Amino acid sequence: MLLPALDWHPQPRLEPLPLDWLALAGVEVAVLRLDQIDPLISGNKWFKLVHHLRAAQEAGAEGVMSLGGAYSNHLHALAAAGKRFGFPTLGLLRGHPMDTPTVRDLNAFGMQLHWLGYGGYRERHAADFWGPWQARYPQLYPVPEGGSGLAGAQGCMAWVASVREQLARLGWADYHGWWLACGTGTSLAGLVLAEAGERPVYGVLAVPEDHGVASQVERIVTAAGLTPARYELLDGSRGGFARVDAQLSDFISTTGVIELEPLYTGKALMLLKAQIEAGRFARGTRLIFVHTGGLQGRRGLE
Ligand SMILES: *Cc1c(COP(=O)(O)O)cnc(C)c1O
């Protein structure tokens, strides 16, 4: 039963971000709180799923199967949605059975789990990867890792309308650009498509540059037929994905007005601070920072 899920249209709230280093630079930031759309279904991952769920419904599937690691925000959002809206979910996990808070939640949400090992998980990009799983679970629709691709990006386009509807409440006549963390760049691509060149989108890479984010974004933007696209990717990976150094943990714990996690949102806001201090944005600039969620994944890291 995928239809009830397709009828859910959560509206993320836009909130001012009162931080001294912003005030000092005369730059205003408002946060789009994807982390707070729901107590269980959190972050950008819900939006990246929506068009995949629609495709699943159109294909006549009953439920969805997808991939992720033992801390995956994507599998967490998918499993929570399956439980909430009553459709079956199957998770194919990286590595060998592990007991993390995320995995406990996946089980509690009723997601069926298969552990693929590391070698098995590396096969996920192979052309015939899904064949055997579809033969085994013909009623489940396969969704790529993280809900990526053009379908994933299309779900994120809605954020532009959400923000524009809420500007007046903040007393903003307009905004000058977007700032967000990138893993695959799918969410950034959605914003780039929706802005269609009107405002720039700045993406902070949470993964090293050799992860192919730039080409992934180009692929989505080209598939949608958009030229010219206005975005910039900045390296915020700090030596690797899931690398947490003392400066980053310090920054997160001293940024008391908003909860951040160290993999994505912490890195993104920290690089914004560095760029503002380096004079990238003139006084009077107004930016939207997307809180992409991920707070559930933090539980295993503390
Ligand atoms: C997955 C994720 C991202 C990255 O999103 P992409 O669309 O892959 O770039 C950013 N932040 C959080 C918290 C995430 O879980």
Ligand as a Chemical Component Dictionary entry (heavy atoms), coordinates in Angstrom:
data_LIG
# 
_chem_comp.id                   LIG 
_chem_comp.type                 NON-POLYMER 
_chem_comp.pdbx_formal_charge   0 
_chem_comp.three_letter_code    LIG 
# 
loop_
_chem_comp_atom.comp_id 
_chem_comp_atom.atom_id 
_chem_comp_atom.alt_atom_id 
_chem_comp_atom.type_symbol 
_chem_comp_atom.charge 
_chem_comp_atom.model_Cartn_x 
_chem_comp_atom.model_Cartn_y 
_chem_comp_atom.model_Cartn_z 
_chem_comp_atom.pdbx_ordinal 
LIG C1 C1 C 0 22.239 11.618 2.680  1  
LIG C2 C2 C 0 22.503 12.873 3.406  2  
LIG C3 C3 C 0 23.063 13.987 2.760  3  
LIG C4 C4 C 0 23.519 13.949 1.335  4  
LIG O1 O1 O 0 22.464 14.044 0.415  5  
LIG P1 P1 P 0 22.771 13.877 -1.141 6  
LIG O2 O2 O 0 21.464 14.093 -1.773 7  
LIG O3 O3 O 0 23.264 12.462 -1.322 8  
LIG O4 O4 O 0 23.822 14.826 -1.528 9  
LIG C5 C5 C 0 23.241 15.153 3.481  10 
LIG N1 N1 N 0 22.902 15.219 4.779  11 
LIG C6 C6 C 0 22.375 14.181 5.452  12 
LIG C7 C7 C 0 22.073 14.331 6.877  13 
LIG C8 C8 C 0 22.160 12.970 4.784  14 
LIG O5 O5 O 0 21.635 11.928 5.450  15 
# 
loop_
_chem_comp_bond.comp_id 
_chem_comp_bond.atom_id_1 
_chem_comp_bond.atom_id_2 
_chem_comp_bond.value_order 
_chem_comp_bond.pdbx_ordinal 
LIG C1 C2 SING 1  
LIG C2 C3 SING 2  
LIG C2 C8 DOUB 3  
LIG C3 C4 SING 4  
LIG C3 C5 DOUB 5  
LIG C4 O1 SING 6  
LIG O1 P1 SING 7  
LIG P1 O2 DOUB 8  
LIG P1 O3 SING 9  
LIG P1 O4 SING 10 
LIG C5 N1 SING 11 
LIG N1 C6 DOUB 12 
LIG C6 C7 SING 13 
LIG C6 C8 SING 14 
LIG C8 O5 SING 15 
# 
